[in-house]
Amino acid sequence: MNNRTRVKICGITREQDARHAAARGADSIGLVFHRPSSRAVELERALEIRRILPPFVTVTALFLDESEDWVAQVVHRLRPDCLQFHGREAAEFCAAWDIPYLKAIPMGSTQNPAEYAGKYASAQGFLLDSNVAGRLGGSGDTFDWSLVPAAFDVPLLLAGGINSSNVAKAIARVKPWGVDVSSGVETAKGIKDSGLIDQFFREVRRGDEYQGRNENED
């Protein structure tokens, strides 16, 4: 039983958004280091965001087919708790940094997520996103949740179009280890809304309560 669904708020670009997400119970915040992205942050801003986070809130650094030099800079200066790779990175590249990593599975172009995951045996977990291979998420689009494998040996994070209107249903149906939200709590790309964050967390807890009641009745 997953007693509590973990939450990552992704695409943070402002200190006040990181602070509010942490106060509401975020387990991790995601910082995007793919420079073409509208949610990308420079290293100096990322360091400022990290400094204001309270203890036990982790920082996840997102990359998409970046150069070894750029990943090395981020790892050396920011010292993220977790790395997240969204591109066609080889498993050897993902594991080379001696930092736990997540590999995004592009559900928009992958027919067999379990087979895809098998190529990344060293991953700490997998993020199921609605994007296609080689592209970041954050589009607000969902994918067919029936494609999520019923049994998986490592934690799964559900992303892709997750927001307060569907996250409780997603938790009850998919039972993920965690959920990852970006555009679902934004008023503009990279600009989070405190009210939407609050509402999202309320719905996550509602999904947990519903799942817990069903499991207790079994």
C-alpha positions in Angstrom: 0.0 0.0 0.0 1.2 3.5 -0.9 0.1 5.4 2.2 0.8 8.8 0.8 1.2 9.9 -2.8 4.4 11.9 -3.2 4.2 15.2 -5.0 6.7 17.0 -7.2 6.0 20.5 -8.4 7.9 20.9 -11.6 9.0 23.8 -13.7 9.6 26.1 -10.7 11.2 29.4 -11.8 10.5 31.7 -8.8 11.5 31.6 -5.1 8.0 32.4 -3.9 6.5 29.5 -5.8 9.1 27.1 -4.4 8.5 28.3 -0.9 4.7 28.0 -1.2 4.9 24.5 -2.8 7.2 23.4 0.1 4.8 24.8 2.7 1.9 22.9 1.2 3.8 19.6 1.4 5.8 19.2 -1.9 8.3 16.4 -1.6 10.4 17.7 -4.4 10.6 20.7 -6.7 11.7 20.3 -10.3 14.1 22.8 -11.9 14.4 22.6 -15.7 17.9 22.9 -17.2 16.9 22.5 -20.9 17.6 26.0 -22.1 15.1 26.1 -25.0 12.3 25.4 -22.5 10.1 28.4 -21.4 10.5 27.0 -17.8 14.3 26.8 -17.9 16.2 28.4 -15.0 19.8 29.6 -15.0 22.2 28.2 -12.4 22.3 31.3 -10.3 18.5 31.4 -10.0 18.4 27.7 -9.2 20.9 28.3 -6.4 18.7 31.0 -5.0 15.7 28.8 -5.1 17.5 26.0 -3.4 18.7 28.2 -0.6 15.1 29.1 0.5 13.9 25.5 0.6 13.3 23.9 4.1 14.9 20.6 5.1 13.7 17.4 3.5 12.3 19.0 0.4 14.5 17.7 -2.5 15.6 19.3 -5.7 15.2 17.4 -9.0 17.2 18.7 -12.0 15.6 18.1 -15.4 17.6 17.5 -18.6 16.8 16.7 -22.2 19.7 15.4 -24.3 22.1 17.9 -22.7 25.8 18.0 -23.2 28.0 16.3 -20.6 29.6 19.6 -19.7 26.2 21.3 -18.9 25.1 18.4 -16.7 28.4 18.4 -15.0 28.1 22.2 -14.2 24.6 21.7 -12.7 25.7 18.7 -10.7 28.8 20.4 -9.4 27.2 23.7 -8.4 23.6 22.9 -7.5 24.2 19.4 -6.0 20.7 18.2 -6.8 19.2 15.4 -4.9 17.9 13.7 -8.0 18.3 13.9 -11.8 15.5 13.5 -14.3 16.3 12.7 -18.0 13.6 13.3 -20.6 15.5 12.6 -23.8 17.3 9.7 -25.5 20.1 9.6 -23.0 21.8 6.2 -22.6 21.5 4.4 -19.3 25.2 4.7 -18.8 25.0 8.5 -19.2 22.1 8.8 -16.7 24.0 6.7 -14.1 27.4 8.3 -14.6 26.8 11.1 -12.0 26.4 9.0 -8.9 23.1 10.7 -8.1 19.7 8.9 -8.1 17.9 9.5 -11.3 14.5 9.2 -12.9 13.9 8.4 -16.5 10.9 9.8 -18.2 9.0 7.3 -20.3 7.4 9.1 -23.3 3.9 7.5 -23.3 3.1 9.5 -26.4 5.4 7.3 -28.5 6.1 4.2 -26.4 3.9 1.1 -26.9 5.6 -1.0 -24.2 6.6 1.1 -21.1 7.9 -2.0 -19.3 10.3 -2.8 -22.1 11.4 0.8 -22.3 12.1 0.8 -18.5 14.1 -2.4 -18.8 16.8 -0.4 -20.6 17.4 1.7 -17.5 17.9 -0.9 -14.8 19.8 1.6 -12.7 17.0 4.2 -12.5 15.5 5.0 -9.1 12.1 5.4 -10.7 10.2 6.3 -13.8 8.1 9.2 -14.8 5.2 8.5 -17.1 4.6 11.5 -19.3 2.3 12.2 -22.2 5.1 13.6 -24.4 6.8 11.8 -27.3 10.5 10.8 -27.2 12.9 13.7 -27.2 10.5 16.3 -25.9 9.8 17.8 -22.5 6.4 17.5 -20.9 4.4 20.4 -19.5 2.0 20.5 -22.4 -1.0 19.8 -20.2 -2.0 16.8 -22.3 -2.9 13.5 -20.6 -2.4 10.0 -21.9 -4.4 6.8 -21.7 -3.9 5.6 -18.1 -4.9 2.1 -19.0 -1.4 1.8 -20.6 0.2 2.0 -17.2 1.6 -1.4 -16.2 -0.4 -3.0 -13.3 2.8 -4.2 -11.6 6.2 -2.4 -11.7 9.3 -3.2 -9.7 10.3 0.5 -9.1 8.3 3.6 -8.2 6.3 5.3 -10.9 5.5 9.0 -11.0 2.4 10.0 -13.0 2.7 13.2 -15.1 1.1 14.5 -18.3 -1.9 16.8 -17.9 -2.3 16.2 -14.1 -4.3 18.9 -12.4 -6.7 19.4 -9.5 -9.6 18.2 -11.7 -8.2 14.8 -12.4 -5.5 14.0 -9.8 -7.7 12.3 -7.3 -9.1 10.1 -10.0 -5.6 9.3 -11.3 -4.4 8.3 -7.8 -7.4 6.0 -7.3 -7.0 4.4 -10.7 -3.2 4.2 -11.3 -2.0 4.1 -7.7 1.3 5.8 -8.5 4.1 6.3 -6.1 3.9 10.0 -6.9 2.5 12.6 -9.2 4.3 15.4 -11.0 2.5 18.6 -11.9 3.7 21.6 -13.9 1.2 23.4 -16.1 -1.7 22.2 -13.9 -0.8 24.7 -11.2 0.2 27.6 -13.5 -1.2 30.8 -14.8 1.5 31.1 -17.4 4.5 28.9 -18.2 6.8 28.9 -15.3 4.5 31.0 -13.1 2.8 29.0 -10.5 -0.4 30.0 -8.8 -0.7 29.6 -5.0 -4.4 28.9 -5.1 -4.0 26.2 -7.8 -1.2 24.6 -5.7 -3.4 24.6 -2.6 -6.3 23.0 -4.6 -4.0 20.4 -6.1 -2.8 19.3 -2.7 -6.3 19.0 -1.4 -7.2 16.8 -4.3 -4.1 14.6 -3.9 -5.1 14.0 -0.2 -8.7 13.2 -1.3 -7.3 10.7 -3.8 -5.2 9.1 -1.0 -8.2 8.9 1.3 -10.4 7.3 -1.3 -7.6 4.8 -2.1 -7.2 4.0 1.6 -10.9 3.4 2.1 -11.0 1.0 -0.8 -8.0 -0.9 0.4 -9.4 -1.2 3.9 -12.6 -2.7 2.5 -10.8 -5.4 0.5 
